[in-house]
Amino acid sequence: MNRILYPILILVFFAVSCSQIDIGSIGQVAQETFSAAKPLSDEEEYYVGRAVAAQILSTYPLLENRSLTEYVNSVGETVALHSDRPVTYGGYHFAILNSSEINAFSCPGGIIFITRGTINAVRNEDELAAVLAHEVAHINHRDGVSAIQKARLTQVATLIGSQAAQRYTPAQLSQLVSAFEGSVDDVFKTIVVNGYGRSQEYHADESALSYLSRAGYDPSALEDFLERLVSQGQSSGGGIMKTHPATADRIERVKRETPSVKVDASAFKIRTRRFQEAVR
Amino acid sequence: MKVRLFIVLLFIAVPAVSLGAETVTVITKENAIRESCRFFAPVKATVHYGDALEVVSQEGDWFQVNFRGVPGCIHKSAVSKESFSLSKLHLTGSPKQSASGQEVALAGKGFNPQVEAAYRNQNPQLKFGEVNAIEGYKVSEIRLREFIRSGKLNPP
């Protein structure tokens, strides 16, 4: 009996083990198909984002105010933790630009800039959270890297083919740096000069409303902030209008999409008080 | 008879377990394996880019994993189901070994620290030092948790 049983069991064991490889291969094919839609890996996105941030810092000076920076980071991190992509390769980092312009920029990977002008324009913590949530949404949606011309990424893919490398030859490196520089310029032009497309902005507003309500902030703070910009005439000319679609259009959409949530008035007051202390 | 039954069960059980075993790979610079599946839960181990974690189960947006014998949780956005091996990547001057397209994508197919360093050399006016300072600044978990609590916000 044993002479027959054990060899059969061994055959069954190997047959099932081999089938695991087949299942794995099927899974791999599915994963490769999925990742083909993602232009850059999270790590590459991070390096592009760092270079875009370095370019922005060459245009706008950094505001070095430790307590305000800690406050902005706390609000931003809270919103990011309630987003759909709470973890990125290098994490989320928030910094203040010493400019009176009303604007904010999200670099691929997780570095977010907000201007001193924007901090002065918001009236409470919930409005600040709304601005930062909008920028976090651009990172969640990978809107920055989507601005990179396809030809550059094709050039990179063609150059390295199926060979991965931690260090490149001088010739490879020269071509890669050229593609990298072009990619960084594409992203910089989009986020600082031309602005995202309308649909990207509307989508970012939509996601921001969701992150705000998940975090416990009042989502109507986004509408309040945008309406104030319009009433103060900040919605025309430069600043936020330069890089965003018509604010009136956004307000209409935001109004329609703002979830109705019961706002705890005492909590709102506490947050407004600490906002006032932080920006004083 | 009991011994024979045990052997039969063993042969059936081992492949069944290995069939279910799945690994995920860490895709962030650094991350934490937490005691329970929520942010701010105590950290049991620190993992780095490329570390392979054995998946035990999935709980919402979290994976219950095993890392070098340490069980715990990691958020799904910190890992990828695709696997790769850093050791398979070649260094200039060393024998080339092929890596799959997936490995190339995950390990940074084009833009990596070497490319950034060359770009920095060509553009010395860019403020990478300030970028490093921004990245180096981090609100501690204790302070962030307190910030959320005192503002009567929802914990993540």
Chai-1 contact restraints between the chains, C-beta under 6 A:
chainA,res_idxA,chainB,res_idxB,connection_type,confidence,min_distance_angstrom,max_distance_angstrom,comment,restraint_id
A,L9,B,F11,contact,1.0,0.0,6.0,A-B,restraint_1
A,F13,B,F11,contact,1.0,0.0,6.0,A-B,restraint_2
A,F13,B,P15,contact,1.0,0.0,6.0,A-B,restraint_3
A,V16,B,P15,contact,1.0,0.0,6.0,A-B,restraint_4
A,S17,B,P15,contact,1.0,0.0,6.0,A-B,restraint_5
A,Q20,B,L19,contact,1.0,0.0,6.0,A-B,restraint_6
A,Q31,B,K81,contact,1.0,0.0,6.0,A-B,restraint_7
A,Q31,B,E82,contact,1.0,0.0,6.0,A-B,restraint_8
A,E32,B,Q102,contact,1.0,0.0,6.0,A-B,restraint_9
A,S35,B,A105,contact,1.0,0.0,6.0,A-B,restraint_10
A,S41,B,A105,contact,1.0,0.0,6.0,A-B,restraint_11
A,S41,B,L106,contact,1.0,0.0,6.0,A-B,restraint_12
A,D42,B,I27,contact,1.0,0.0,6.0,A-B,restraint_13
A,E43,B,G108,contact,1.0,0.0,6.0,A-B,restraint_14
A,E44,B,G108,contact,1.0,0.0,6.0,A-B,restraint_15
A,E44,B,F111,contact,1.0,0.0,6.0,A-B,restraint_16
A,Y47,B,F111,contact,1.0,0.0,6.0,A-B,restraint_17
A,Y47,B,E116,contact,1.0,0.0,6.0,A-B,restraint_18
A,R50,B,V131,contact,1.0,0.0,6.0,A-B,restraint_19
A,A53,B,V131,contact,1.0,0.0,6.0,A-B,restraint_20
A,A54,B,L126,contact,1.0,0.0,6.0,A-B,restraint_21
A,A54,B,K127,contact,1.0,0.0,6.0,A-B,restraint_22
A,A54,B,F128,contact,1.0,0.0,6.0,A-B,restraint_23
A,A54,B,V131,contact,1.0,0.0,6.0,A-B,restraint_24
A,L57,B,K127,contact,1.0,0.0,6.0,A-B,restraint_25
A,L57,B,E130,contact,1.0,0.0,6.0,A-B,restraint_26
A,S58,B,Q125,contact,1.0,0.0,6.0,A-B,restraint_27
A,S58,B,L126,contact,1.0,0.0,6.0,A-B,restraint_28
A,S58,B,K127,contact,1.0,0.0,6.0,A-B,restraint_29
A,L62,B,E130,contact,1.0,0.0,6.0,A-B,restraint_30
A,N73,B,V139,contact,1.0,0.0,6.0,A-B,restraint_31
A,S74,B,V139,contact,1.0,0.0,6.0,A-B,restraint_32
A,S74,B,F147,contact,1.0,0.0,6.0,A-B,restraint_33
A,E77,B,V139,contact,1.0,0.0,6.0,A-B,restraint_34
A,E77,B,L144,contact,1.0,0.0,6.0,A-B,restraint_35
A,T78,B,I148,contact,1.0,0.0,6.0,A-B,restraint_36
A,L81,B,F39,contact,1.0,0.0,6.0,A-B,restraint_37
A,L81,B,P156,contact,1.0,0.0,6.0,A-B,restraint_38
A,H82,B,P156,contact,1.0,0.0,6.0,A-B,restraint_39
A,R85,B,S77,contact,1.0,0.0,6.0,A-B,restraint_40
A,V87,B,T28,contact,1.0,0.0,6.0,A-B,restraint_41
A,V87,B,H75,contact,1.0,0.0,6.0,A-B,restraint_42
A,V87,B,S77,contact,1.0,0.0,6.0,A-B,restraint_43
A,V87,B,A78,contact,1.0,0.0,6.0,A-B,restraint_44
A,Y89,B,T28,contact,1.0,0.0,6.0,A-B,restraint_45
A,Y89,B,K29,contact,1.0,0.0,6.0,A-B,restraint_46
A,G90,B,K29,contact,1.0,0.0,6.0,A-B,restraint_47
A,H93,B,I134,contact,1.0,0.0,6.0,A-B,restraint_48
A,H93,B,E135,contact,1.0,0.0,6.0,A-B,restraint_49
A,A95,B,I134,contact,1.0,0.0,6.0,A-B,restraint_50
A,V156,B,G110,contact,1.0,0.0,6.0,A-B,restraint_51
A,I160,B,K109,contact,1.0,0.0,6.0,A-B,restraint_52
A,S162,B,G101,contact,1.0,0.0,6.0,A-B,restraint_53
A,A164,B,L89,contact,1.0,0.0,6.0,A-B,restraint_54
A,A164,B,A99,contact,1.0,0.0,6.0,A-B,restraint_55
A,A164,B,E103,contact,1.0,0.0,6.0,A-B,restraint_56
A,A164,B,V104,contact,1.0,0.0,6.0,A-B,restraint_57
A,A164,B,A107,contact,1.0,0.0,6.0,A-B,restraint_58
A,Q166,B,L89,contact,1.0,0.0,6.0,A-B,restraint_59
A,Q166,B,L91,contact,1.0,0.0,6.0,A-B,restraint_60
A,R167,B,L91,contact,1.0,0.0,6.0,A-B,restraint_61
A,R167,B,T92,contact,1.0,0.0,6.0,A-B,restraint_62
A,R167,B,Q114,contact,1.0,0.0,6.0,A-B,restraint_63
A,T169,B,T92,contact,1.0,0.0,6.0,A-B,restraint_64
A,L173,B,A118,contact,1.0,0.0,6.0,A-B,restraint_65
A,L176,B,G110,contact,1.0,0.0,6.0,A-B,restraint_66
A,L176,B,V115,contact,1.0,0.0,6.0,A-B,restraint_67
A,V177,B,V115,contact,1.0,0.0,6.0,A-B,restraint_68
A,V177,B,A118,contact,1.0,0.0,6.0,A-B,restraint_69
A,V177,B,Y119,contact,1.0,0.0,6.0,A-B,restraint_70
A,F180,B,F111,contact,1.0,0.0,6.0,A-B,restraint_71
A,F180,B,V115,contact,1.0,0.0,6.0,A-B,restraint_72
A,F180,B,Y119,contact,1.0,0.0,6.0,A-B,restraint_73
A,A215,B,L153,contact,1.0,0.0,6.0,A-B,restraint_74
A,A215,B,N154,contact,1.0,0.0,6.0,A-B,restraint_75
A,G216,B,L153,contact,1.0,0.0,6.0,A-B,restraint_76
A,G216,B,N154,contact,1.0,0.0,6.0,A-B,restraint_77
A,A267,B,K152,contact,1.0,0.0,6.0,A-B,restraint_78
A,R271,B,G151,contact,1.0,0.0,6.0,A-B,restraint_79
